[in-house]
Amino acid sequence: MTGPGRLRAPLAPRRPALHATSAYVVCTTPRSGSWLFSEGLGATGVAGHPREWFNVIEEQQQRARWGLAGPGDASPLSYLAHVVGQGSTPNGVFGLKLHYYQLADLSAQLARVDGFRGLPVEEAISAAFPEVRYIWLTRRDKARQAISYYRACQSEIWWQIESDEPGGSGSTDAPEPVFDAAEIARLERLVVANDAKWQGFFARCRIDPLVITYEELGAGYAGTISRVLSWLGVAEPDPSQIRPPRLRRQADELSEAWLARYAAVKAKPRRDGLPQDGPLQDSAQDSAVPAADPRSPVFALTRTPPGTLPAAWRQWLAQALLQGMPHASVIETVTKNGFHRDLVDAEIRAALAHPYFLAGRDSRAHLTRGVRILGALDRLARLQPGAETVSRHSRPPRATFCAEYYAANRPVVLTDLMGDWPAMTRWTPGYLRSALGDEEVEIMAGRDGDPDYEANAGRHRRQIRFGDFVDMVYGGGEGNDSYLVANNQFFQRPAAQVLLDDVAPFAEYLDPARLAGRCFFWFGPGGTVTPLHHDPCNILVAQVTGRKRVRLIPSTQWEHVYTDASYVSDIDCERPDFVRRPAFSHATVLDVTISPGEVLFIPVGWSHHVRALEPSISISFTNFAFPNDYRW
């Protein structure tokens, strides 16, 4: 297949592609707007998640974060598979961002995979990533680009999201940066040279890329993103439907002041009496791109101190040792990820002798005893009749519910409880529009463009007319992009009382006096997902409209679920990766579908994953008549 951005003579893959159906590479240089561009494409939910997957620092962080822990799981092919999984959207589109120097890192990765070894880099990319296309993102104003590059290197703040922490390891309270014309000039020559190298790559490989400039992206963000989507063939969106960028512009008055100072330096005559021609030249260097000054922040940023492991791998190593992984396996895993055996051995010895590690080992011993007690309780619980199913019980009395389910930490579907709820007959789309149509409400939106949308919930809060959201839910088709969830605190709005009046809380099990702040509204289209997590309290979920499929895992099987500090697991219950999360294969997953009029009791600590099968409204309650406050 030929076309803009493709190899004109595409080469047949030498091995099966890595689970994407199409791919594109954003070829760029630092401070060309690539964060803004990539974030905008990812936010559409249909254009992959282009990131610097082959940046050495990013790769090591991801390897440690993803737990490529077993020696056999540290292979380049395993990392590539994880990259494609994380970098693809549900429609199979994979996105990759590359600075020119990362092209060599990608080439080295692919050369270590059977089937790609020995291929030129462009052929290996075509073999690994199907239907690959290329975008060249460049910036015309190289002086401004170099100043931005230098300031980012000094502050280590590479991007900033509105109302969020800066992206990078820097701080907004960092000292004022110091102007250095020679270093800015070196960076200007660097980005000019790397742009030329990209052009040489395109010419050599007969690639006709889609060209996007920083300037046009800034002047017409929505139109540029829309144009790329059309070029990729994934959508024909109206630019007005592209959400505005979340990234904050980082250039400021200081940037403009530096630009003027830099221009003045460049305007000074050279030693031969002629004006500077292009980027400022260093008279001590004949090279087009001289080496960085060792005192420069750029020098410090781009070099790993000799004889050390990155922090992410030191953390992984400590966790592996605390979990009892044999030293030989630890050494094999880390060395397969590119580090010298002697370095890893020295890090193990240092860790084992460190007082922090010794304290962690004691804490781990206490934790292990607790896990073993849970394991014993789990084995006993499985002896109960029906332990691997969720039973249904019609209107059990309070004492029965408490003894058989609440106190027993056992889920149940309660039936015949909602027949007197006005909501069961009133809550049609028309009624919802008439009752609250003009009310501004908060929803979660843009979730499709963020694989970690649950952890990043604060970034996805949007205001919308309730009537417009009703139309989205019932007229927009299935999807997980927009959802009104408990954390949007819908029932805390005075105007929502009109809907709350249509609900009759279950006095047999709940305390009506404690309803305020303990009753939550969930509303979204079919296809909305609440990822696997557990809550620190017991919950009743009353299904008003639509059906939901719920997967539940006993609280006693906590060690199989890999939840983080916020109670969320990264396991996809619908497509579990048992290689990466092997203990999950031992989890008991109870599968239940709740329909309108049914109420699901989810016990405290039980992990659950929820998918709406149709447009759905649920009401959840935590104001039980029994104790429901637990320390976690």
N, C-alpha and C positions, 0 to 999 in steps of 0.2 A: 504494500500500500504506500502511495506517495501522497505528499501534501505538505503544506507549510509546517515547519517545525519537525518534520520527520527526516530520517535518512532517505536520500533519494533512491538508494539501492538497498532497501532493507534486507537484513540478513536473517535467515531462519534461526530460531533459538536452538542451541545445542543441547538444551535440557529443558524440562518443563518449567514454565514461569512460576513465580512464587505467590500464587493465589490472588493476584490482581488481574483485572481484565483489560485495563489500560493504565498508562502512566505518563507523567510528564516531569521534566527536570527544569527547575528555575535556576538558570546560570547567572551568577551575579557577583558583586564585590561588596565588601562591608559598607554600610551606610548609604545604600542605594534604595532604601525603602523596602527591603525584603521582609522585615518583620511585619510591616503594615500590609504588604501585598499578600504574604503567606497567611496571615491571620484572617484577612478578608476572604481569601479563597476557602480556607478551612471553615469559616463561619457559615458558608452556604450549605454545608452538609452534603454536597454532591461533587466536590472537587478535591478530595483527598485532604491530607494534613501535611503540607510541605514543611519540613523542618530540616535542620542540618544533621541528618541522621548519621553522617560519616565524619562529622567533626570529632576529633579524638576525645576531647573533653566530654562532649555530649554522649559519645558512644560508651565511655567508661561509666558515666552516671547512669545511663540507661541499662547497661549490663548489670550493674549492681542493684538498681531499682527493680528490674524485672526478675531478679533472682536467677540469673543463668548460673545456677549453683553447681550442678553436677558436672564432672569432668567431660562427659559426653555432650553436655548441653552448652558448652562454651565454644562450639565450633563456629566458624564464619557463616555457614549455612543456617545454623540455628539463629544467629543474630539477624541475618537477612530476613528470615521468616518472621521474626518478631517485628522488625522494622516495617515490613509490608503490612502486617496485621495492624500495627498502630498507625501507619501512615495512609491507610485506605479508608474511604467512606463506604457505607453499606452498598453503594452501587458498583463497587469494585474499582474505583478510580484511586490510584496511588500517586501521591505528590512527594517530591524530593527537592530540597534546596541545596545547591552546591556553590560555595566560593571556589575560585579556581584551584587553590592549593588542596582542597578536599577531593578534587578529581583524582589525584594520585592516591589518596587514602582509599577511595572507592575502588580504584583499579587494583590496589593491593588486596583488598577484601575479596573481590571477585576472583582474583588469581589463586586464592587459596581454596576455591570451591571446585570440585570435580565437575567438568563440563564447561567451565569458564576459563580454566587455566590455559595460558598461552594465547588467548584472544586479545586483539587490540581492545582498548578500553571501550570504544564506541560499540564494538561488536558484542562485548561482554554485557554492556548495559542493555542492548537490544535483546540479548538472550535472556537476561534476568528479569527485565521489566517489559511486559508485552505492550505492543502498540505505543512505544515510547515517543514522546514529542518533546520539543525543547522551546523554552522561553528565555530570551535574553533580557534581563532587567538591568538597565544601566542608568547612569546619572550624567547629565550633560555638564553640570557645574562641578568640576572636579575640585576646585578650591574649597567650596562649601562642604563637599563630601569629605575632604581631608581634615578639615577643622572638626566636623562632626565625629569622624573616626578617632581623632586624637583626644577629644573630650570624653568620648565613651571609654577609651582605653584608660584615661586617668581616673574617671569616676567608677568604672566597671558597671555602669548603668547603661544597658543596651536598648532598653525599651521601657515604657511606662504606660500602664493602663490607668484610665481615669478611676479615681477612688480606690486604688489598689497599690500594692507595694511595687517598687521598681523591679524590672527584670534584670537579673544579674546579681553579682555578689557585692555590689556597691551600696552606698547609702545616700539618701538625699541630703544628709547632714555632712557629707564629705567636704574636706577643705576646698577652698576656691582653686580651680585649676590654674596652672601657670602657663602663660603663652610661650611657645617655643617654635619660632619660624622654621628652623632647620628640621625639626621633627615633623612638622606639618608638611613641609616640602617633601620629605622622604615618603610620607604616606601618600601625598598626591602622586608622586612618581610611581608608587606601588600600585595604586588603583588604575592609573593610566596603563601601566604595563600589563596588569591582569586583564583589563578590558581587551587589550591587544591579543593576549593569549587566548581569550575566549573566541575572538574573531578568527584567530588562526585555527583553533579547534573546529569551528563551524566550517571553515573553508576546506580544511583537510578531510573532514568526514562528509563533506557535501550535505551539510545540514542547513536548512533554511528556517531559522528560528522565528517565532513571533517576537517582535521587539517592543518592549514596554519601557518607557523612561520614567524616572522618579518624578520629573516635572509634570508629566501628563497624569500620573497616578495622584499626585497632590492636587492638581487642578480639577480632576474629574474622577474621583475615587469610584463612585457607584458605576459610572459608565465604563471605566476600565475593567472592573471586576465582571460586569455583565458581558463585555466584549470577550474576555478570556473564557468565560463559561460557554459562550456561543462557539468560539474557536475550538474548545475541547469537545464540543458536540454533546454536552450533558444537559444543557438547558437553554431556553431562549427567554431570559428573565427581563422584566421591565426594570430599568435602573432604579425606579422609585421604590421598588420592593427590596433593594439591597440595603441592609441595615447600615447605619453610619459606623465608622471605625471606632473601636474602643481605645486605640492607642493615642496617647497624648503627644502632641508635637513637642520635641525636645529643643529645637533651635530657639534661641532667645536673643535678648539685646546683647549679651556677651558674645554670642556667635557672630552677630553683625559687627560688633566692635573689633573682634579678632580678624574678621574678613578684611576690614579696612586697614588694619595694621599689617596683615599679610600682603595685601595688594601694594602697600607702600614699600615694603621690603623688596618685593619682586620688581618694583619700578626703579629701584636704585640701579645705577649702571654697574656692570661687571668690571672686573679689573682691566679688561681690554677697552673699556669706555663705552661698550654697547649695552643697551638695556637687556634685562633678563628676558629670555625667550621661553615662554611656557613655564612649567613648574620650576621653582627655585632650585638651582644646582648647588651642590656642595663641592667647593673647589678642591677639597682634599680627596674627593672620590671621582673616578672616571666612570664607575658603574652607573647604569641607568637607575638601579635601585640599590643604594648603598646599604650596608648592614646597619641595623639599629644600634644606637648608642646604648651600652650596657646600663647606663643610668636612666634610660627612658622607661616610662611606664609600659610602653609597647613591648620592650624587651622582656620586662618582668612578666607581663601577661601571657606571652606566647611561649614561654619556656618552663618546663616542669623541673624543679630543683632535682639534681642528680641524687640517686639513692633514696628516693621516696616513692611511696604509692600515693595515688590520688586519694583524697579524703573519702570518697564514696567506696573505694575498694578497701580502705582500712576499716571502715564501718562494717562492710560485708565480711571481711576476714574475722573481725571480733565476734560477729553474730554466728558465723559458722563454727568457730571454736567453742562458743558458749553452748551451741546446740549439739556439740559432741561430734562434729565431722572429723574424721581422722586427718592428722596433719598431712599425710601423703595426698589425700584428696584435695585438701585446701591448696597445697602447693601446685598440684596438677591443674586445678581450675584456674588459678590466677596466672600461672605461666602460660596456659593456653590462650589467655587474654592479652598476651604480649609483654609480660614482665619477666625479668630474669629470676631464675630459681634462687640464687643466693640472696637477692633482695627480699623475696617472699619469705625465705627461711629466717632472715634477720628480723623481718616484721613480726613473724610468729613468736620468736623468742622475746622480742620487746613487748609484745602484747601480753604474753603469759606472765611477765614479771611486773607489769604495770599495776599500781594500786587500784586504779579505776577498773581494770579488768577483774582483779581479785574480788572487788566489791560486787561487780556484775555477776561473777560466778556464784557467789553466795545467794544473790537475789534469784538467779536462775534456778538454783537448787530448790528454793522455796516454791517458785512457780511450778517446777516439775512435779513437786508433791501435790500441788493443787490440781494440776492437769490429770494426774493419776487418780485422784479421788473422783474427778469428773468422769474419767473413763470407767471406773468401777460403777458409778451411778448409772452411766449410760448402758452398760451391760445388763444391769438389773432392770432398767426401764424397758429394755427390749423383751423382757419376759412377760410383760403385760399383754393381755389379749388385744389385738388391734393396734399394737404399738407402731406399725408402719403404715397406718392409714389415719385420715382425719374423719372422725365420726360426725354424724349429724344428730342433733338432739332438739326436739320441739319443746320450747318454753320450759326448760328445767327450773325447778324452784331455786331460790337463792342458795340454800344450804347444799343442794345437790351440785349446783354449778361451782360453788366454792370448793367443795370436797373433791369432786371428780376431775375438775379442770383447772381452776385457779390455783389452788394449793398444790395440786399435782403437777403443775407446770406442763400442761398438756393442751394442745389446740383443739378446737371444736367449732363446727358450723352450727349456729343457733338458728332455728327456723320458727316461723309463725310469730314473729315479734313485731313486724313493721306494718301490719294490716291497718292500723289506725293512724298511720303517718299521712297527713295531707300531701306531703311531697311525692308520695308514690304515684299519685294521679295528676298532680298539678305541674310537676316540673318538666314541662315540654319546652322545646326551644322558644316557642312563642311566649310562654309564660315567663321564662327567664328574661327575655328581652324586655317585656313590658314591666316586670318588677324592678329590674336594676339596669336596664339597657344603657343609660347615660352615666352610670357610676364609673369613675376611674378606678381600676383595680390593678393589682400587681400580679404578674405571672412570671414564670421562668421561660425564657426564650433563647434561641440560638444554641440549643443543647446539641443539635446534630453536628455542629462544628467543633465540639469539644469532647474528646473521649473521657475527660475527667469532670464532666458537668456537675456531678454531685459534689465533689470536693470543691469545685469552683463556683458554687451556687451564687455567691455574691456578685459574680460577673454577669449573671444571666437575668437579673431582675429587670423587668420592663413594665411600664405603665401602659394600659390599654383600656378603651371603653369596654365594659362588660358585654354590651350588645355585639361589638365587633368580635370579641373573643368567642361568643356563642356561635357566630357565623363561621369562624375558623374551625371550631370543633366539629360542627355538623356539616360543613360544606367543603372543608379543605382536604378530606381524605385522611388515611392513616399516616401516623408519623410520631416521632418522639421529640420534635423540635420545640414545641410549646406545651406547657402544662401548668395549671394552677395547683399548687401543692400546699401542704400544711404550713410550710415556712413562709408562705405569702400572707398568712394571717388574715384570710378573707373574713372570717367571722368576728374579727376584732373591729371591723368597720361598722359604725352605727347603721349605715344603710342596709347592711346585710341582715339585720334583724328580721326583715320581712321574710327571708328564706328560713331563718332559724325558727321562726314561729311555725313553720310547716313540719318541724321535727319534734318527735315526742321521745325524749331520752328514756332509757330503760330503767325505771325506778327499782326494778327487782335486783339490778346489779350495780347501778351507778348512783352517785350521790348528787342529786339535783343542785344542792347548795354550792357545789364546786364546779359547775359547768363552765363558768367564765374562764377563758384561757386554756381549757382542756377539751375543746371540741374543734375539729378541724375539717376543712372542706377540700376535696380533691376533685378536679374537673379537667378532663382532657379528651382528645380524640382516641380512637382505637390505635394501638401501637405505642402508647406511652409506657415507659418502663421506669420502675423504681429499682435501682440495682440492689444486689445482694447486700444486706446489712442486718444488724440487730438493733433493737431499741432498749434503753435502760429502764423500761417500765412495761407493764401489761397494756394491751390495746384491744379495743373492740372496733371492728371495721364494718359499718353498715352499708350495704350496697343498694343504692337508690335506682340508678339506671345503668344499663349495660352490664357486661360480664367481665370478670377479671380472673386471670389464672395466677395462682399464688403457689410458689415453691417454698417449702419450709424445711428447716434443718434444726434438729434439737439443740437446745442450749448446752447440753452435755458434750456436744461434738464441736465445741469452740475451736479446738486446735486444728480441725480439718478445713476451716473456712478462711483463715488468713485475714481476719479483719484488722484494720489499722486503728489508730488512736481515736478516730471519729466513728468507730463501729462499722465502717464500710469495707467491703471486700472487693478486690479487683477481679474476682472470678465471674465470668459470664456463665450463669446457670444454663443458658440455652446452648452454649458452645464451650463447655469447659475444656481447658488446656491441662490435661493430666500430666504432661511432661513438665510443665512449669510449676504446677501446683499438685504434686502427686498425692498428697494426703486427702485431697478432696474426693478422690476415687473411693475413699472409705466412708464418706458421709452418707447418711440416710436422708434422702430427699423425698419429702412427702408432697404430693402434687394434688392440688384441689382447685376447682373452679367455683367461684361464688356468683350467683345470679341475683337479679333484683329481688329484694325482700329477704335476703339471707344476710346473716351477721357472722363474721369470722372473729373468733377470739385468738389473738396471737400472744402467747405467753412471753414474759420478760426473758430476754436473752436468746430467744429463738431467731435465727437468721431467716430472712425471707426476701424473695425476689418476686416482683409483681409486674405483670403485663396486662394492660387493658385490651380486651379482644374486640371491643366496640366502643363508640363514644360512651363515656362513663362518668358517673358522679358517685362518689363515696363520701361518707361522713365517718370520721374516726373519733373515738372517745378514750380518755385516760382517767376520768373522774370516778374511779371505782369506789364502791362502798367498803372496799377492803384496802389494807395497806398497799400503796403503789409507789412509794418513794424508796429508791435503792441507791446505794453509793457505788460508783464505778471508777 
